[in-house]
Amino acid sequence: MLWTSRRALSGTALLHGILKRPQYDVKSILNRIDKYQDAIAKRQLKSGSDLAQKLAKLPLVCETIKGLNQRLASIQKERKAVETLIKKDKSNIAALSSEIKRFKEQHRQIVDQLENAEFELNDLCGSLPNLVSATTPLSEPQIVQWINPKESYKPDPERDHVSIMLKKSMVDFQTAATVSGTSWFYLLNEGAELEQALVSYALRRAREAGFQMCIPPSIVRNEVIDSCGFRPRDMNNEQQIYHIDGTSMGLTATAEIALAGLGINQVMDLSNGPRRLVGVSRSYRAEAGARGKDTKGLYRVHEFTKVELFCWSRPDQSDELLEKLKGLQIDIVSSLGISAKVLNMPANDLGAPAFKKYDIEAWMPGRGSFGEISSSSNCLDFQTRRLNTKYKGQTTNKLEYAHTLNGTAMAVPRVILALIENNYNPATRTITIPEPLRDFMGGKTCI
């Protein structure tokens, strides 16, 4: 059963100028309340207790709506019977008219109650995070694979990317702080060349893997941001999204948001397999530096270039497609010579839309730790139910909700950081350029 309403009654719907009302599968949620309760608990959400209590009320809310609809139907039936009597015999029209008036008042009162109940139902369903895959670990990441493993991993302060890049005039943080503020930067000379090389290489690899190119907008409507699962505040109550004052718009934290928007109110043709897009854009993160760590350098910044992979698939294909996304990401990281580990991320690290997520963390000796450079997620129908993105079933010929998946092809600043800290030779003071990037840097082998 898909929950539908005779009116756009929810607060969410009233705000949605371009989106249809989300169609939540209330019957499925009712049948799997225990699984949703489990997902809420595993995610360790700060609001988890309140959300679990609200979810426990779902059966009662649904019964209330069912009862109110039955009462409306009964009133309508009685009203029609009186109207029929009036048509047959107009001698008692005064008394019968007052009866009609009473039915109208009852109808109005019940409609008001129904609107409140439907608002509660829609708000509850919209606030639920996705379910969690049975293969997702509980609270600690699970190492799936090593990429270019090293015998040992030792911090090396001499390889700090900030000091190396400053000495080579590849970056300017000080002027950027004056112009824009902390956690902004200028990439200069070979630093800028590295960015362009990484973007070009990631796009080439994605196109070779069957992804179509897209340059999406970096400013989108807040309702689209919300529908993709990017709430104004994250689990730590830190601001995620830059919202533009005086407008209903925001800056995208990732191209995923605008790419997902291509599916708004669309019926995708998935008869020949998933639809794959690769988008390159600037990304904006309001929380950069707010966590009290990584405030120096390129690791956590407010604005950066990112190449994003995005897919729509049939539900029976999304698990396999996530593994293929992960495989492409591994190939790209491996080809650049970066030593990294692939992680099956725990439930308490998943964003609300994600059913399952993989991260790739690269070794960064100057930082003295591993750092995330890539992630991929299967969001099932979390986003498509909110954005009204469907496909036609091959056997049923009915419209069904597609699944969405996303993955990082290249998070540029962090990959630059990893390449410089791993490829710097203190003896020669040179940075070796990975072979796949040399064609995009005029044939240079080192900096």
N, C-alpha and C positions, 0 to 999 in steps of 0.2 A: 504494500500500500504506500503510495506516495502521498505525503500530506499536501493537500491543496485547499485553498480557501475561496469563498465567493468574492472576497475583497482582499486588497493588499493591506492587511491589518497590522502587521508587525512594525515596530519602530524601524527595523532594518529596511523593510520594504518601502516605508514612507520616505526614507533618505535616498533610496536608489532611483536616480533619475534615468539611468541607462540600463540597469539590470532588472530582469524579471525577478519575482520573488523566488528565493531559494526553495528547491523542492527536496526536502529531507525525507528519507525513507523511514518514516516513523515506525512502521510495522517491524522493519528490520532492527531498529534500535530497541523497540520493546522486547523483541525476541532475544536480544543479546545485551540486556542491561548489565548482566554480570561481567561480560567482556569489556564493556565501556567503563564500568566501575574499576575493573582490573587495570585498564589502560590509564585511567586517571591516577590510580595509586602508584603504578610503575613510573609514571612521568614525574612524580614528586612535585606536583604543582603547588605553589603557595596558596592558590585558591582551590586546591583539590578537595578539601573538606566541604566547603560550601557547594561546590559543583556536584559532588557525590550526593549531598542531601537533596539538591534540586532534581537530580536524575532519579532519585528514589520516588519522587512525586509524579514522575511521568505517567504511570498507569492511571493514577487518579485524575490527572489533567485530561487524559484521553477519554476516560469514562465520562467526565464532566461535559466535554465537547459532544460526545455521542448523545448524552442525555438531553442537552440543550437543542441539538439538531432534531431529535425526536419530538421534543415539545414544540418546536417551530413547525414541524410537519403536521402535528396534531392541530395546532391553532389554525394553520392554513386550511386544513380539511374542514374544521368547524366553520370558519369564516365563509368558505365557498358554499357550504350547506345553507347558511343564513342568506347569502346573496341569491341563491336559487329560490328560496322562499319568497324573497322580496319581488323577484321577477314574476312569480306565479300569483302572488296576492299582495297588492299594494295597500290593502286596508289597514294593515298593522305595521306600516312602514316606519312610524315614529319609534316604536319599541324596538323593532329590529335594527334600526339605524344606530341606536345607542349600544346595541349588542356589537355591531360592527366596530364602533368606536372603541369599545372595551378590548376587542381582539387586536386592534391596531396598537393600543397602548401596551398590551401584553407582548406583542411581537417586538415592539421597540425595546422594551426592557430586556427581553431574552437576547436580542441581537447585541445589545451593549454587553451583556454577560459573556456572550460568545466571542465578541471581539477581544475582551480581556483574557479569556482562556486561550484563544488562538495566539495572542501576543505572547503569553507565557510559554506556550508550546514552542513557538518559532524561536523565541529568545533562548530557550533551553537547548534546543537542537543546534542552534547556531553557535553556542558557546562550547559545545563538546569538542574535545580534540579527537583526532583520528584514533582508530584502533591501533594496536601495536603487534607487529609480526611475532609469531611464536619463535622465530629464530633470532629475535633481538635480545641481547643480554640485558640484565636487570639494571646494574648500576656502574659497571666498569666496561670500558671498551674491550673488544675481543680482537686480537691480532689475527687477520685473515691471511696476510701475505707480506713478505718483505720484498722491497724493490732495491736492487743494487746494494745488498747488505754489506756493511763494513765489519771488520773483525772487532773493533771497539769504537765506542762513541765518547770522545773526551772533549769537554769545552775548550775553546781556544780563543782567548780575548784578542789575539792578534788578527783574528779573522772577522772582527766586528764590522758589519757592512757599513755602518754609519761613518766610522773613521776612514775606511777604505774609499768610499764614494766621495767623501768630502775632499780627501787629498787628490783625487783624480777629477775633481770638478764635474762629477756625475749627478750631484743632487745639491739642492739648496733648501735647507729647512728654515734658516734664520729669516731670510727675506720673505718666505711663504708665511711665517708666523706674523710678520709685520703686515703683510698684504691681506691674509685670510684668517690667521689665528693658529693655535697649536694643532698638531696632527694634520697639517697640510704640507705640501712639498712641491718643489719644482724638480722635474727630471731634466737634466742637461746633457748635452753632448752624447757620449756613449750610453749614458743612462737612458736618454730618450730613444736612442737607437735600439737598445735592448727591449724597451717596451714594444716598439713597432715590430721588431723581429719576432717576439713571443706571440703577439696578436696574429701576425701573418702566418706563423707556423701552426698555431692552434686552429685557425680557420681552415688552413689547407688540410690538416689531418681530419677535421670534422667533415669537410666536403668529401674527402676520400671515403669516409665512413657512411656517406649517404645523407648527410645533413644539408638542408637548404639554408642559404645565408639570409640574414635579416638584420637591419639596423633599426632597432625599436626606439621609441621616444623614452626620455629619461624622466619626464614629468607625467604623472597619470592621476586620475581621479581617486580620491580617498576610498570610495566604495570598491574600486578594483583592488586597491592595496589590501583592504580588509578582507575581501573575498578570497584573496590568495593566502590568507592566514598570517599576514604581517600586521600584528596589532600595534597600536601606538606604544605599548609598553611590553617588555619581554618578561621572562620568568623572574628576573632580578629587579623588576620595576624600573629598568633603565629605558630611556627613550631610544627607539629603534629608527623611526622614520622622521625625516625632515618634512614637516607640513608647512605649506606656504600660507602665511597669515593673510586673512581677508579673502581666501579662496577655498575651494573644496578639493585642492590638488596637493600632491606630495611628490618628493623626489624618490625615485626607485632605489631601493637598497640592492637590487640585482635585476638584471634584464629578465629574469624569470617572471616578474610581475607583468611587464608589458607584453612579453611573449604569450603568457597565459591569456591576456586580454584579447589576443587575436581570435580566441575561440568563443568570445561572448556571443550568445544567442545563435551559435552556428551548429550545423550538422556536418561533422567531419566525415570525409570519405576515407574509411580505414579498411576498405575491402582488399587492398593490396598490401596491408601491413601498417605499422605505425607511421604517423607523420612526424618527421624530425626537423627541428630548426636549430640553427646556431646563430646566436645574436651577440654582437659586440656593442658595449655601451659603457658609459661612465656609471659608477655605482656610488651611492651616498649612504654613509652609516653615521647616524647621530651619536651613537654610543661610544665611538672611538675615543680611547683614553679615559673613559669614565670608570673603567673597572679597576683602576689603580695599578695597572701593569702594562708593559709594552707601550709606554707612552713615548718612548724614544725610537726614532727610526721608521721603517716602512711597514712594520708588522701590523699595526692597528692604526688606520688612518681614516679620515672622514670622506675622502673622495679618491677613487681609483678606477682603472680600466679593468674590465672583466669580460671574458668570453664565456658565454653561457650556452649549455645544451638544454633543449627543451623538447619533450615528446608527448604526443597523445597516442594512446593505444587502446585496444580492446582489453577488457578486464583479464581475459585468459592469457594475455601476452605480457602483462606488466612486470611480473616477477622475472621472467627471462630477460626482458628489456633492461631492467635495472642491472643485471649482471653484465650485459653488453656495454652499458654506460660505464660501469666500473672498469671493464676491460680496456675500453678506449682511453680512459684516464690513466690507467696503469701504463699503457703503451707510451703515452705522451711523456709522462714523468720519467719512465725508464729510458727513453730515447735521449733525454736531456742529461742523463748521467746522474740524476739526483738520487741519493740514498733516502729511502722513505719506508714507512710501514702503512699498510692498508688496514683500516679498523672497521669492524662492525660496531656501530655506535650504540650505546645503551639507551634504554627508554627515557632516562632522566635527562638526556641530551637532545631529544627529538623536539623539533618545533611542532606546533599544533597540527599542521597539515601532514606531517611525515608519518608513514606507516613503517618504513624501514629506511635506514640511512647508513651509507658508508662514508668515511672520511679517509683522506690520505694525508699523513703528516710527514713532512720532510725534516731531515736532520739539519739543524742550523747551529754550527759550532760556535759562532760568535755570540749567539744568544745563550748557548749552552744547553739547548733543549730541542725537542721536536716541535714543529709548529704546523698547523693545518694549512694546506695549500689547495685542497680540493675536497668537494663533497658531492654525493649523489643521493637522491631520495625518490622513493615511490610514494606518491600522495594519494593513490587510489582515486576515488571520486570526490574527495574533499573539496577540491577547487571547482570541478566541473558542475557540481550541484549548485554551487553559488554563482557560477558564471553562465550556467545554462548551455553547456557544451555537450553535444550528443553525437552519436553515430548510429547508423542503421544496422541492426543485427542481421547477420547473414542467413541464419536459419529462421529466426522469428519475424524478420522484416519489420520489427518494431524499433522505435527510437530508444536507445539506452544511453546511460551516462558513460563517457569515456574515462579512462584513467590518465592522470598526468604524472610525468616524471621530469626531474631536472638534475643537472649535473654541471660542475665547473670544468670547462675546458682549459681555462687559464685565468687564475687570479694574479694579475701581473706583478704588483709590488712584492708580494710574498715569494713569488718564484724568482724575481730578481734578487731578493735577499738571499734565498737559498743558493742560487748559482754563484753569487759573489763570495759568500762565506765558505762555500765548499771548493770553489775553483781558484781562489786566491793563493798565490805562491809568495810567501813573505820574503823568500830569498831573492826573487827576481822582481817582486812587487808588480806582478802581472796577474791578470784574470783570464783564464782560458775560456774562450767562447765555445760552447757545445757545437759539435759539427752540424746538427740540423739548422742552427741559426745563422751560420756563416754566410750563406747565400743571401740572407735578408740584411746583412750588415756589410755589404760590399766586399765580401771575401776575407774579412778580418778573422784571424785565428785567436787573437788575444787583445786585451786592453792593457 
